[in-house]
Amino acid sequence: MPPKLVDSPPDHAEPDVGAAAFPVPDTIGVLVTDAARMLRRRFDARARRIGVSRAQWQVLIALARAQGINQAALAERLEVETITVGRMVDRLADAGLVERRADPADRRAWQLFLTPHANNMLADLAPVAAELRAEMLVGFDAAEQAMLHALLVKLRANLGREA
């Protein structure tokens, strides 16, 4: 029989449904995760009005940051399987948003590039992102915004280091 990790309440005791089984404080990690999830959800809803799914805008933005990346590196960047990225790229290529070009350094690999149509779509998403950013930062003065930005850049750099 496995060891008990938590004492069970007596059979006659009613569970306290209002109490958390495990209290989770609002740590920096929890707050960053919650904020990122909420931001993605809001951006998603607005991007859909333009006709772009979450998977599509994430691929397009990743490619905008790294034109010429191959599918394996893109999959790693997006933290999905290579086959998943392959399917997404197939759909984006069929829609005229992404083009594959032979990699001059590796005959088996393809480099990925945005098309002018994709650049136009990203231009349509820019005001959506700016509007959402403004909503997100309501109540922050310019100095607080700059400090938040600097702290998040530092946080990302710390997490980007190999452990």
Buried (B, 14 or more C-beta within 10 A) or exposed (E): EEEEEEEEEEEEEEEEEEEEEEEEEEEEEEEEEEEEEEBBEBBBEBBEEEEBEBBBBBBBBBBEEEEEBBBEBBBEBBEBEEEEBBEBBEBBBEBEBBBBEEBEEEEEBBBBBBBEEBEEBBEBBEEBBEEBEEEBBEEEEEEEEEEEEEEEEEEEEEEEEEE
